[in-house]
């Protein structure tokens, strides 16, 4: 998180979370990059001191905790029976603290362009309930749907495009992975790249 634009986003998310915005929608095509941003946010002193865990949800994987004291020594902790869109909201409703990132949740709120009244209502109720707790739900997807019933509950943000420094860092990491896997990478002055098996 060394680049200025990403640090600005970490700060913006930190402020929204501490201001107790219950629902935040992050529009981006770069989900993995956003997850790294959320990992940085979850590891900020203000959230670590409150022991807010970071949880990730997708329909295929269900809910899993990736940051927090329960995760020590493990990559993640799976939360059982949270794979469907309602069950994850029910789990979140019972929590007193946590950062919950829900990936590609929008299509369930507005399938085929029509609001799902039950799910939208449950999400509104959840937003009202968690506003007084240290719980924030962050939706990450290409484009969060326009759901008029949620316009006052959801704060939308955009993930900025990577700047040159961030792209360089990402490429360096990828090159190190290749070299660790037995592939030598050479880049010449014209930015042409050659790969060699070693």
C-alpha positions, 0 to 999 in steps of 0.5 A, a space after each residue: 500500500 505504498 502508493 499515494 492513491 491507494 493510501 488515500 483510499 485506505 484513509 477514506 475507507 478508514 474514515 467511513 468505517 469510523 464514521 459508522 457508515 453501515 454499508 459501503 459499495 466499492 465499484 471496481 473490476 479489480 477485486 483482488 486489489 481491493 482485498 489488499 486495500 481492505 487488508 491494510 484497513 483491517 490492520 490499521 491500529 484503530 481497527 486492530 485495537 477494537 479487534 475487528 476481524 476482516 471477513 470475505 464472502 462470495 456465493 461459492 465460498 461462503 463467509 471466511 475470516 481472514 484477519 483477526 485473533 481467530 485466524 492466528 496461524 491459519 490463512 482463514 477461518 470458514 464460517 459454516 452455513 453462510 453461503 447464501 445471500 440471506 444467511 450471511 446477512 443473518 450472521 452479520 446481524 448477530 455480530 458486535 464488530 467486524 469488517 465484512 466484504 461481500 463480493 458480487 452481492 448486487 445481482 441478488 439485490 436486483 436480479 434481472 433488473 428488479 429489486 428483490 423486496 425481501 433481500 433489500 428490506 433485510 439489508 435496510 434493517 441490517 444497516 439500521 441495526 449495525 449503525 450503532 455497532 462496530 460493524 461495516 458491510 462493504 460490497 465489492 463488484 464491478 458496478 453496484 446496482 442502483 437500488 432506490 430503496 438503499 440510496 440512503 444506506 449505501 455509500 458508494 466509492 470508486 477504486 482508482 486505477 493503479 499508478 505507475 509505481 503500483 504497477 511497477 511493484 506488482 510486476 516486481 512481485 510477479 517477476 520474483 514469483 516466476 524466478 522462484 519457480 525456476 523461470 528467469 526474466 530479463 527485461 531490456 531497455 525497450 521493455 521487451 521481456 524474455 523468459 528462460 527456464 533455469 
